[in-house]
């Protein structure tokens, strides 16, 4: 288990509804960890700035 997996689980436990971020390779692990949520990753909108 990676730190990003633990971070996403903590966000899920806190029922976070939105995630804000800047796209880039630095957060790819975070995005990949979203795929392992119990709920659908689409249920957490991710707002990215370009």
DRENMI-348723 format. One record per residue (C-alpha): residue in one letter; chain; x, y, z. Coordinates in Angstrom, 2 decimals, always signed. Example, Ala and Ser with C-alpha at 12.3 -4.5 7.8 and 13.67 -1.06 7.14 Angstrom:
<nuvos>
  res  chain       px       py       pz
    a      A   +12.30    -4.50    +7.80
    s      A   +13.67    -1.06    +7.14
</nuvos>
This chain:
<nuvos>
  res  chain       px       py       pz
    x      A    +0.00    +0.00    +0.00
    x      A    +1.29    +3.42    -0.96
    x      A    +0.94    +6.70    +0.88
    x      A    -1.43    +7.91    -1.83
    x      A    -3.72    +4.94    -1.13
    x      A    -3.84    +5.87    +2.56
    x      A    -4.49    +9.50    +1.68
    x      A    -7.42    +8.59    -0.59
    x      A    -8.85    +6.27    +2.08
    x      A    -8.65    +9.11    +4.60
    x      A   -10.45   +11.43    +2.18
    x      A   -13.12    +8.78    +1.65
    x      A   -13.52    +8.27    +5.41
    x      A   -14.02   +12.01    +5.85
    x      A   -16.57   +11.99    +3.00
    x      A   -14.67   +14.58    +0.98
    x      A   -16.75   +15.69    -1.99
    x      A   -14.20   +17.64    -4.05
    x      A   -10.49   +17.38    -4.73
    x      A    -8.62   +20.36    -6.15
    x      A    -5.28   +19.96    -7.86
    x      A    -2.92   +20.91   -10.62
    x      A    -2.38   +18.21   -13.27
    x      A    +1.10   +16.82   -13.58
    x      A    +3.26   +13.81   -12.97
    x      A    +3.65   +14.69    -9.30
    x      A    +0.08   +13.60    -8.54
    x      A    -0.20   +10.53   -10.80
    x      A    -0.08    +8.18    -7.80
    x      A    -2.96   +10.09    -6.27
    x      A    -4.99    +9.76    -9.46
    x      A    -4.18    +6.05    -9.73
    x      A    -5.25    +5.50    -6.13
    x      A    -8.66    +6.99    -6.95
    x      A    -9.28    +3.91    -9.11
    x      A    -9.25    +1.70    -5.99
    x      A   -12.02    +3.49    -4.14
    x      A   -14.97    +1.46    -2.90
    x      A   -17.17    +4.09    -4.45
    x      A   -16.85    +5.10    -8.04
    x      A   -13.99    +7.58    -8.71
    x      A   -16.50    +9.60   -10.74
    x      A   -18.38   +10.24    -7.51
    x      A   -15.54   +12.53    -6.37
    x      A   -15.22   +15.41    -8.82
    x      A   -11.62   +16.48    -9.30
    x      A   -11.17   +20.07   -10.34
    x      A    -7.87   +20.60   -12.12
    x      A    -6.38   +23.94   -13.17
    x      A    -4.66   +24.35   -16.50
</nuvos>
